[in-house]
Amino acid sequence: MKWFGYPVEVIVSDIDGEQVEVGIVYQWANGDRRIRWYAGDEPEDQANLQYLPLSESA
């Protein structure tokens, strides 16, 4: 687990009335968390983001 984390949350945004996944949060065994944005850059509309545990995103 030292070299990679596990996905724990998806990040969704409301785009044109539809919820779209825009990123994923990975967590390491030591508690560190990193975000991987699908578009490459962090979305500008931060107020529109929702972080959902993977168990709730399906």
N, CA, C and O atoms as a Tripos MOL2 file, in Angstrom:
@<TRIPOS>MOLECULE
protein
  232   231    58     0     0
PROTEIN
NO_CHARGES

@<TRIPOS>ATOM
      1 N           0.8120   -1.1910    0.0000 N.3       1 MET1
      2 CA          0.0000    0.0000    0.0000 C.3       1 MET1
      3 C           0.8590    1.2600    0.0000 C.2       1 MET1
      4 O           0.3310    2.3700   -0.0690 O.2       1 MET1
      5 N           2.1460    1.0990    0.0750 N.am      2 LYS2
      6 CA          3.0140    2.2640    0.1190 C.3       2 LYS2
      7 C           2.9830    3.0440   -1.2020 C.2       2 LYS2
      8 O           3.1380    4.2650   -1.1950 O.2       2 LYS2
      9 N           2.7880    2.3660   -2.3170 N.am      3 TRP3
     10 CA          2.9450    3.0130   -3.6130 C.3       3 TRP3
     11 C           1.6360    3.4140   -4.2840 C.2       3 TRP3
     12 O           1.6540    4.1620   -5.2620 O.2       3 TRP3
     13 N           0.5150    2.9390   -3.7850 N.am      4 PHE4
     14 CA         -0.7430    3.3150   -4.4090 C.3       4 PHE4
     15 C          -1.8580    3.3340   -3.3710 C.2       4 PHE4
     16 O          -1.7820    2.6690   -2.3380 O.2       4 PHE4
     17 N          -2.8780    4.1000   -3.6650 N.am      5 GLY5
     18 CA         -4.0150    4.1810   -2.7540 C.3       5 GLY5
     19 C          -5.2140    3.4380   -3.3110 C.2       5 GLY5
     20 O          -5.1920    2.9290   -4.4320 O.2       5 GLY5
     21 N          -6.2490    3.3880   -2.5090 N.am      6 TYR6
     22 CA         -7.4970    2.7600   -2.9070 C.3       6 TYR6
     23 C          -8.5350    3.8360   -3.1710 C.2       6 TYR6
     24 O          -8.5850    4.8230   -2.4360 O.2       6 TYR6
     25 N          -9.3700    3.6800   -4.2000 N.am      7 PRO7
     26 CA        -10.4380    4.6600   -4.4210 C.3       7 PRO7
     27 C         -11.4630    4.5750   -3.2970 C.2       7 PRO7
     28 O         -11.9220    3.4860   -2.9510 O.2       7 PRO7
     29 N         -11.8240    5.7300   -2.7250 N.am      8 VAL8
     30 CA        -12.7790    5.7530   -1.6100 C.3       8 VAL8
     31 C         -14.0010    6.6290   -1.8810 C.2       8 VAL8
     32 O         -15.0600    6.3980   -1.2970 O.2       8 VAL8
     33 N         -13.8750    7.6370   -2.7600 N.am      9 GLU9
     34 CA        -14.9910    8.5310   -3.0570 C.3       9 GLU9
     35 C         -14.9530    8.9200   -4.5270 C.2       9 GLU9
     36 O         -13.8850    8.9960   -5.1340 O.2       9 GLU9
     37 N         -16.1180    9.1640   -5.0850 N.am     10 VAL10
     38 CA        -16.1960    9.7800   -6.4100 C.3      10 VAL10
     39 C         -16.6530   11.2180   -6.2180 C.2      10 VAL10
     40 O         -17.3570   11.5400   -5.2610 O.2      10 VAL10
     41 N         -16.2470   12.0640   -7.1300 N.am     11 ILE11
     42 CA        -16.6240   13.4660   -7.0880 C.3      11 ILE11
     43 C         -17.5570   13.6960   -8.2710 C.2      11 ILE11
     44 O         -17.2030   13.4270   -9.4190 O.2      11 ILE11
     45 N         -18.7480   14.1960   -7.9750 N.am     12 VAL12
     46 CA        -19.7310   14.4560   -9.0320 C.3      12 VAL12
     47 C         -20.0800   15.9360   -9.0510 C.2      12 VAL12
     48 O         -19.9650   16.6420   -8.0500 O.2      12 VAL12
     49 N         -20.5110   16.3790  -10.2250 N.am     13 SER13
     50 CA        -20.9180   17.7650  -10.4160 C.3      13 SER13
     51 C         -22.2000   17.7760  -11.2350 C.2      13 SER13
     52 O         -22.3970   16.9240  -12.1010 O.2      13 SER13
     53 N         -23.0680   18.7380  -10.9620 N.am     14 ASP14
     54 CA        -24.3090   18.8760  -11.7210 C.3      14 ASP14
     55 C         -24.0110   19.6950  -12.9670 C.2      14 ASP14
     56 O         -23.7720   20.9000  -12.8870 O.2      14 ASP14
     57 N         -24.0270   19.0350  -14.1170 N.am     15 ILE15
     58 CA        -23.7300   19.7030  -15.3840 C.3      15 ILE15
     59 C         -24.9540   19.5760  -16.2800 C.2      15 ILE15
     60 O         -25.3530   18.4720  -16.6510 O.2      15 ILE15
     61 N         -25.5430   20.7100  -16.6230 N.am     16 ASP16
     62 CA        -26.7510   20.7460  -17.4580 C.3      16 ASP16
     63 C         -27.8500   19.8510  -16.9040 C.2      16 ASP16
     64 O         -28.5240   19.1540  -17.6620 O.2      16 ASP16
     65 N         -28.0350   19.8650  -15.5880 N.am     17 GLY17
     66 CA        -29.0990   19.1060  -14.9470 C.3      17 GLY17
     67 C         -28.8110   17.6210  -14.7650 C.2      17 GLY17
     68 O         -29.6910   16.8690  -14.3450 O.2      17 GLY17
     69 N         -27.6100   17.1980  -15.0700 N.am     18 GLU18
     70 CA        -27.2420   15.7850  -14.9530 C.3      18 GLU18
     71 C         -25.9990   15.6520  -14.0780 C.2      18 GLU18
     72 O         -25.0550   16.4290  -14.2180 O.2      18 GLU18
     73 N         -25.9950   14.6660  -13.1720 N.am     19 GLN19
     74 CA        -24.8190   14.4460  -12.3330 C.3      19 GLN19
     75 C         -23.7620   13.6790  -13.1270 C.2      19 GLN19
     76 O         -24.0220   12.5950  -13.6490 O.2      19 GLN19
     77 N         -22.5730   14.2620  -13.2070 N.am     20 VAL20
     78 CA        -21.4790   13.6940  -13.9800 C.3      20 VAL20
     79 C         -20.2830   13.5120  -13.0570 C.2      20 VAL20
     80 O         -19.9570   14.4050  -12.2750 O.2      20 VAL20
     81 N         -19.6250   12.3480  -13.1470 N.am     21 GLU21
     82 CA        -18.4020   12.1250  -12.3660 C.3      21 GLU21
     83 C         -17.2880   12.9760  -12.9470 C.2      21 GLU21
     84 O         -17.0320   12.9390  -14.1500 O.2      21 GLU21
     85 N         -16.6170   13.7550  -12.0760 N.am     22 VAL22
     86 CA        -15.5350   14.6280  -12.5430 C.3      22 VAL22
     87 C         -14.1950   14.2670  -11.9150 C.2      22 VAL22
     88 O         -13.1630   14.8080  -12.3100 O.2      22 VAL22
     89 N         -14.1990   13.3540  -10.9390 N.am     23 GLY23
     90 CA        -12.9430   12.9690  -10.3000 C.3      23 GLY23
     91 C         -13.1550   11.8270   -9.3300 C.2      23 GLY23
     92 O         -14.2730   11.3550   -9.1230 O.2      23 GLY23
     93 N         -12.0430   11.3920   -8.7370 N.am     24 ILE24
     94 CA        -12.0730   10.3040   -7.7610 C.3      24 ILE24
     95 C         -11.0420   10.5840   -6.6750 C.2      24 ILE24
     96 O          -9.9840   11.1500   -6.9470 O.2      24 ILE24
     97 N         -11.3520   10.1890   -5.4510 N.am     25 VAL25
     98 CA        -10.4580   10.3960   -4.3160 C.3      25 VAL25
     99 C          -9.8410    9.0480   -3.9430 C.2      25 VAL25
    100 O         -10.5480    8.0580   -3.7560 O.2      25 VAL25
    101 N          -8.5200    9.0270   -3.8400 N.am     26 TYR26
    102 CA         -7.7850    7.8380   -3.4140 C.3      26 TYR26
    103 C          -7.2540    8.0580   -2.0090 C.2      26 TYR26
    104 O          -6.8600    9.1720   -1.6620 O.2      26 TYR26
    105 N          -7.2400    7.0150   -1.2020 N.am     27 GLN27
    106 CA         -6.7050    7.1040    0.1550 C.3      27 GLN27
    107 C          -5.6580    6.0190    0.3680 C.2      27 GLN27
    108 O          -5.8280    4.8710   -0.0420 O.2      27 GLN27
    109 N          -4.5680    6.4190    1.0220 N.am     28 TRP28
    110 CA         -3.4900    5.4960    1.3470 C.3      28 TRP28
    111 C          -3.6740    4.9480    2.7550 C.2      28 TRP28
    112 O          -4.4650    5.4800    3.5340 O.2      28 TRP28
    113 N          -2.9510    3.8930    3.0800 N.am     29 ALA29
    114 CA         -3.0580    3.2510    4.3930 C.3      29 ALA29
    115 C          -2.7030    4.2150    5.5280 C.2      29 ALA29
    116 O          -3.2210    4.0840    6.6370 O.2      29 ALA29
    117 N          -1.8250    5.1780    5.2560 N.am     30 ASN30
    118 CA         -1.4320    6.1210    6.3040 C.3      30 ASN30
    119 C          -2.4080    7.2920    6.4400 C.2      30 ASN30
    120 O          -2.1720    8.1980    7.2390 O.2      30 ASN30
    121 N          -3.5040    7.2850    5.6670 N.am     31 GLY31
    122 CA         -4.5140    8.3320    5.7730 C.3      31 GLY31
    123 C          -4.4020    9.4410    4.7420 C.2      31 GLY31
    124 O          -5.3210   10.2500    4.6120 O.2      31 GLY31
    125 N          -3.2880    9.5000    4.0000 N.am     32 ASP32
    126 CA         -3.1510   10.5150    2.9540 C.3      32 ASP32
    127 C          -4.2240   10.3190    1.8980 C.2      32 ASP32
    128 O          -4.6000    9.1900    1.5820 O.2      32 ASP32
    129 N          -4.7140   11.4290    1.3550 N.am     33 ARG33
    130 CA         -5.7250   11.3810    0.3050 C.3      33 ARG33
    131 C          -5.2660   12.2180   -0.8780 C.2      33 ARG33
    132 O          -4.6530   13.2710   -0.7070 O.2      33 ARG33
    133 N          -5.5680   11.7410   -2.0760 N.am     34 ARG34
    134 CA         -5.2320   12.4600   -3.3050 C.3      34 ARG34
    135 C          -6.4540   12.4380   -4.2200 C.2      34 ARG34
    136 O          -7.2100   11.4670   -4.2470 O.2      34 ARG34
    137 N          -6.6300   13.5170   -4.9600 N.am     35 ILE35
    138 CA         -7.7350   13.6190   -5.9030 C.3      35 ILE35
    139 C          -7.1920   13.4920   -7.3140 C.2      35 ILE35
    140 O          -6.1790   14.1000   -7.6600 O.2      35 ILE35
    141 N          -7.8720   12.7010   -8.1200 N.am     36 ARG36
    142 CA         -7.5410   12.5550   -9.5380 C.3      36 ARG36
    143 C          -8.7260   13.1040  -10.3230 C.2      36 ARG36
    144 O          -9.8050   12.5110  -10.3260 O.2      36 ARG36
    145 N          -8.5190   14.2470  -10.9930 N.am     37 TRP37
    146 CA         -9.5790   14.8740  -11.7810 C.3      37 TRP37
    147 C          -9.5930   14.2410  -13.1610 C.2      37 TRP37
    148 O          -8.5370   14.0560  -13.7670 O.2      37 TRP37
    149 N         -10.7730   13.9070  -13.6660 N.am     38 TYR38
    150 CA        -10.8780   13.2720  -14.9770 C.3      38 TYR38
    151 C         -10.5000   14.2150  -16.1070 C.2      38 TYR38
    152 O          -9.9110   13.7770  -17.0950 O.2      38 TYR38
    153 N         -10.8210   15.4930  -15.9880 N.am     39 ALA39
    154 CA        -10.5260   16.4560  -17.0480 C.3      39 ALA39
    155 C          -9.0950   16.9800  -16.9780 C.2      39 ALA39
    156 O          -8.6750   17.7370  -17.8530 O.2      39 ALA39
    157 N          -8.3430   16.5930  -15.9580 N.am     40 GLY40
    158 CA         -6.9630   17.0450  -15.8220 C.3      40 GLY40
    159 C          -6.7950   18.2100  -14.8670 C.2      40 GLY40
    160 O          -5.7810   18.3010  -14.1750 O.2      40 GLY40
    161 N          -7.7710   19.1010  -14.8180 N.am     41 ASP41
    162 CA         -7.7070   20.2670  -13.9360 C.3      41 ASP41
    163 C          -8.8910   20.2680  -12.9960 C.2      41 ASP41
    164 O          -9.9580   19.7430  -13.3140 O.2      41 ASP41
    165 N          -8.6940   20.8590  -11.8450 N.am     42 GLU42
    166 CA         -9.7670   20.9850  -10.8650 C.3      42 GLU42
    167 C         -10.8730   21.8750  -11.4320 C.2      42 GLU42
    168 O         -10.5840   22.9420  -11.9730 O.2      42 GLU42
    169 N         -12.1400   21.4510  -11.3170 N.am     43 PRO43
    170 CA        -13.2470   22.2800  -11.8370 C.3      43 PRO43
    171 C         -13.2990   23.6490  -11.1590 C.2      43 PRO43
    172 O         -12.9760   23.7880   -9.9790 O.2      43 PRO43
    173 N         -13.7090   24.6490  -11.9270 N.am     44 GLU44
    174 CA        -13.7770   26.0110  -11.3880 C.3      44 GLU44
    175 C         -14.9390   26.1920  -10.4230 C.2      44 GLU44
    176 O         -14.8330   26.9750   -9.4790 O.2      44 GLU44
    177 N         -16.0430   25.4860  -10.6370 N.am     45 ASP45
    178 CA        -17.2430   25.6350   -9.8040 C.3      45 ASP45
    179 C         -17.1580   24.6840   -8.6090 C.2      45 ASP45
    180 O         -17.7480   23.6040   -8.6320 O.2      45 ASP45
    181 N         -16.4350   25.0770   -7.5820 N.am     46 GLN46
    182 CA        -16.2310   24.2380   -6.4050 C.3      46 GLN46
    183 C         -17.5100   24.0360   -5.5990 C.2      46 GLN46
    184 O         -17.6640   23.0050   -4.9450 O.2      46 GLN46
    185 N         -18.4280   24.9960   -5.6320 N.am     47 ALA47
    186 CA        -19.6560   24.8970   -4.8470 C.3      47 ALA47
    187 C         -20.5900   23.8170   -5.3990 C.2      47 ALA47
    188 O         -21.4930   23.3590   -4.6980 O.2      47 ALA47
    189 N         -20.3790   23.4170   -6.6300 N.am     48 ASN48
    190 CA        -21.2540   22.4600   -7.2950 C.3      48 ASN48
    191 C         -20.7710   21.0060   -7.1340 C.2      48 ASN48
    192 O         -21.4100   20.0910   -7.6530 O.2      48 ASN48
    193 N         -19.6670   20.7840   -6.4310 N.am     49 LEU49
    194 CA        -19.1050   19.4390   -6.3020 C.3      49 LEU49
    195 C         -19.7050   18.6850   -5.1260 C.2      49 LEU49
    196 O         -19.9890   19.2650   -4.0780 O.2      49 LEU49
    197 N         -19.8940   17.3840   -5.3160 N.am     50 GLN50
    198 CA        -20.3380   16.5080   -4.2380 C.3      50 GLN50
    199 C         -19.3580   15.3430   -4.1540 C.2      50 GLN50
    200 O         -18.9790   14.7620   -5.1710 O.2      50 GLN50
    201 N         -18.9530   15.0110   -2.9310 N.am     51 TYR51
    202 CA        -18.0550   13.8840   -2.6940 C.3      51 TYR51
    203 C         -18.8950   12.7380   -2.1490 C.2      51 TYR51
    204 O         -19.4530   12.8440   -1.0570 O.2      51 TYR51
    205 N         -18.9890   11.6420   -2.9020 N.am     52 LEU52
    206 CA        -19.8240   10.5170   -2.5230 C.3      52 LEU52
    207 C         -18.9680    9.2790   -2.2610 C.2      52 LEU52
    208 O         -18.1410    8.9070   -3.0940 O.2      52 LEU52
    209 N         -19.1670    8.6420   -1.1060 N.am     53 PRO53
    210 CA        -18.4560    7.3690   -0.8800 C.3      53 PRO53
    211 C         -18.7950    6.3880   -1.9900 C.2      53 PRO53
    212 O         -19.9150    6.3920   -2.5000 O.2      53 PRO53
    213 N         -17.8510    5.5560   -2.3660 N.am     54 LEU54
    214 CA        -18.0790    4.6180   -3.4600 C.3      54 LEU54
    215 C         -19.3040    3.7470   -3.2400 C.2      54 LEU54
    216 O         -19.9670    3.3750   -4.2090 O.2      54 LEU54
    217 N         -19.6210    3.4160   -2.0140 N.am     55 SER55
    218 CA        -20.7870    2.5860   -1.7530 C.3      55 SER55
    219 C         -22.0920    3.2890   -2.1070 C.2      55 SER55
    220 O         -23.0990    2.6230   -2.3460 O.2      55 SER55
    221 N         -22.0980    4.6280   -2.1460 N.am     56 GLU56
    222 CA        -23.3160    5.3940   -2.4440 C.3      56 GLU56
    223 C         -23.3770    5.8440   -3.9030 C.2      56 GLU56
    224 O         -24.4250    6.3090   -4.3520 O.2      56 GLU56
    225 N         -22.2910    5.7190   -4.6450 N.am     57 SER57
    226 CA        -22.2360    6.2800   -5.9900 C.3      57 SER57
    227 C         -22.7780    5.3520   -7.0560 C.2      57 SER57
    228 O         -23.0240    5.7920   -8.1790 O.2      57 SER57
    229 N         -22.9710    4.0860   -6.7420 N.am     58 ALA58
    230 CA        -23.4080    3.1180   -7.7570 C.3      58 ALA58
    231 C         -24.8520    3.3040   -8.1480 C.2      58 ALA58
    232 O         -25.3640    2.5670   -8.9900 O.2      58 ALA58
@<TRIPOS>BOND
     1     1     2 1
     2     2     3 1
     3     3     4 2
     4     3     5 am
     5     5     6 1
     6     6     7 1
     7     7     8 2
     8     7     9 am
     9     9    10 1
    10    10    11 1
    11    11    12 2
    12    11    13 am
    13    13    14 1
    14    14    15 1
    15    15    16 2
    16    15    17 am
    17    17    18 1
    18    18    19 1
    19    19    20 2
    20    19    21 am
    21    21    22 1
    22    22    23 1
    23    23    24 2
    24    23    25 am
    25    25    26 1
    26    26    27 1
    27    27    28 2
    28    27    29 am
    29    29    30 1
    30    30    31 1
    31    31    32 2
    32    31    33 am
    33    33    34 1
    34    34    35 1
    35    35    36 2
    36    35    37 am
    37    37    38 1
    38    38    39 1
    39    39    40 2
    40    39    41 am
    41    41    42 1
    42    42    43 1
    43    43    44 2
    44    43    45 am
    45    45    46 1
    46    46    47 1
    47    47    48 2
    48    47    49 am
    49    49    50 1
    50    50    51 1
    51    51    52 2
    52    51    53 am
    53    53    54 1
    54    54    55 1
    55    55    56 2
    56    55    57 am
    57    57    58 1
    58    58    59 1
    59    59    60 2
    60    59    61 am
    61    61    62 1
    62    62    63 1
    63    63    64 2
    64    63    65 am
    65    65    66 1
    66    66    67 1
    67    67    68 2
    68    67    69 am
    69    69    70 1
    70    70    71 1
    71    71    72 2
    72    71    73 am
    73    73    74 1
    74    74    75 1
    75    75    76 2
    76    75    77 am
    77    77    78 1
    78    78    79 1
    79    79    80 2
    80    79    81 am
    81    81    82 1
    82    82    83 1
    83    83    84 2
    84    83    85 am
    85    85    86 1
    86    86    87 1
    87    87    88 2
    88    87    89 am
    89    89    90 1
    90    90    91 1
    91    91    92 2
    92    91    93 am
    93    93    94 1
    94    94    95 1
    95    95    96 2
    96    95    97 am
    97    97    98 1
    98    98    99 1
    99    99   100 2
   100    99   101 am
   101   101   102 1
   102   102   103 1
   103   103   104 2
   104   103   105 am
   105   105   106 1
   106   106   107 1
   107   107   108 2
   108   107   109 am
   109   109   110 1
   110   110   111 1
   111   111   112 2
   112   111   113 am
   113   113   114 1
   114   114   115 1
   115   115   116 2
   116   115   117 am
   117   117   118 1
   118   118   119 1
   119   119   120 2
   120   119   121 am
   121   121   122 1
   122   122   123 1
   123   123   124 2
   124   123   125 am
   125   125   126 1
   126   126   127 1
   127   127   128 2
   128   127   129 am
   129   129   130 1
   130   130   131 1
   131   131   132 2
   132   131   133 am
   133   133   134 1
   134   134   135 1
   135   135   136 2
   136   135   137 am
   137   137   138 1
   138   138   139 1
   139   139   140 2
   140   139   141 am
   141   141   142 1
   142   142   143 1
   143   143   144 2
   144   143   145 am
   145   145   146 1
   146   146   147 1
   147   147   148 2
   148   147   149 am
   149   149   150 1
   150   150   151 1
   151   151   152 2
   152   151   153 am
   153   153   154 1
   154   154   155 1
   155   155   156 2
   156   155   157 am
   157   157   158 1
   158   158   159 1
   159   159   160 2
   160   159   161 am
   161   161   162 1
   162   162   163 1
   163   163   164 2
   164   163   165 am
   165   165   166 1
   166   166   167 1
   167   167   168 2
   168   167   169 am
   169   169   170 1
   170   170   171 1
   171   171   172 2
   172   171   173 am
   173   173   174 1
   174   174   175 1
   175   175   176 2
   176   175   177 am
   177   177   178 1
   178   178   179 1
   179   179   180 2
   180   179   181 am
   181   181   182 1
   182   182   183 1
   183   183   184 2
   184   183   185 am
   185   185   186 1
   186   186   187 1
   187   187   188 2
   188   187   189 am
   189   189   190 1
   190   190   191 1
   191   191   192 2
   192   191   193 am
   193   193   194 1
   194   194   195 1
   195   195   196 2
   196   195   197 am
   197   197   198 1
   198   198   199 1
   199   199   200 2
   200   199   201 am
   201   201   202 1
   202   202   203 1
   203   203   204 2
   204   203   205 am
   205   205   206 1
   206   206   207 1
   207   207   208 2
   208   207   209 am
   209   209   210 1
   210   210   211 1
   211   211   212 2
   212   211   213 am
   213   213   214 1
   214   214   215 1
   215   215   216 2
   216   215   217 am
   217   217   218 1
   218   218   219 1
   219   219   220 2
   220   219   221 am
   221   221   222 1
   222   222   223 1
   223   223   224 2
   224   223   225 am
   225   225   226 1
   226   226   227 1
   227   227   228 2
   228   227   229 am
   229   229   230 1
   230   230   231 1
   231   231   232 2
@<TRIPOS>SUBSTRUCTURE
     1 MET1         2 RESIDUE 1 A MET
     2 LYS2         6 RESIDUE 1 A LYS
     3 TRP3        10 RESIDUE 1 A TRP
     4 PHE4        14 RESIDUE 1 A PHE
     5 GLY5        18 RESIDUE 1 A GLY
     6 TYR6        22 RESIDUE 1 A TYR
     7 PRO7        26 RESIDUE 1 A PRO
     8 VAL8        30 RESIDUE 1 A VAL
     9 GLU9        34 RESIDUE 1 A GLU
    10 VAL10       38 RESIDUE 1 A VAL
    11 ILE11       42 RESIDUE 1 A ILE
    12 VAL12       46 RESIDUE 1 A VAL
    13 SER13       50 RESIDUE 1 A SER
    14 ASP14       54 RESIDUE 1 A ASP
    15 ILE15       58 RESIDUE 1 A ILE
    16 ASP16       62 RESIDUE 1 A ASP
    17 GLY17       66 RESIDUE 1 A GLY
    18 GLU18       70 RESIDUE 1 A GLU
    19 GLN19       74 RESIDUE 1 A GLN
    20 VAL20       78 RESIDUE 1 A VAL
    21 GLU21       82 RESIDUE 1 A GLU
    22 VAL22       86 RESIDUE 1 A VAL
    23 GLY23       90 RESIDUE 1 A GLY
    24 ILE24       94 RESIDUE 1 A ILE
    25 VAL25       98 RESIDUE 1 A VAL
    26 TYR26      102 RESIDUE 1 A TYR
    27 GLN27      106 RESIDUE 1 A GLN
    28 TRP28      110 RESIDUE 1 A TRP
    29 ALA29      114 RESIDUE 1 A ALA
    30 ASN30      118 RESIDUE 1 A ASN
    31 GLY31      122 RESIDUE 1 A GLY
    32 ASP32      126 RESIDUE 1 A ASP
    33 ARG33      130 RESIDUE 1 A ARG
    34 ARG34      134 RESIDUE 1 A ARG
    35 ILE35      138 RESIDUE 1 A ILE
    36 ARG36      142 RESIDUE 1 A ARG
    37 TRP37      146 RESIDUE 1 A TRP
    38 TYR38      150 RESIDUE 1 A TYR
    39 ALA39      154 RESIDUE 1 A ALA
    40 GLY40      158 RESIDUE 1 A GLY
    41 ASP41      162 RESIDUE 1 A ASP
    42 GLU42      166 RESIDUE 1 A GLU
    43 PRO43      170 RESIDUE 1 A PRO
    44 GLU44      174 RESIDUE 1 A GLU
    45 ASP45      178 RESIDUE 1 A ASP
    46 GLN46      182 RESIDUE 1 A GLN
    47 ALA47      186 RESIDUE 1 A ALA
    48 ASN48      190 RESIDUE 1 A ASN
    49 LEU49      194 RESIDUE 1 A LEU
    50 GLN50      198 RESIDUE 1 A GLN
    51 TYR51      202 RESIDUE 1 A TYR
    52 LEU52      206 RESIDUE 1 A LEU
    53 PRO53      210 RESIDUE 1 A PRO
    54 LEU54      214 RESIDUE 1 A LEU
    55 SER55      218 RESIDUE 1 A SER
    56 GLU56      222 RESIDUE 1 A GLU
    57 SER57      226 RESIDUE 1 A SER
    58 ALA58      230 RESIDUE 1 A ALA
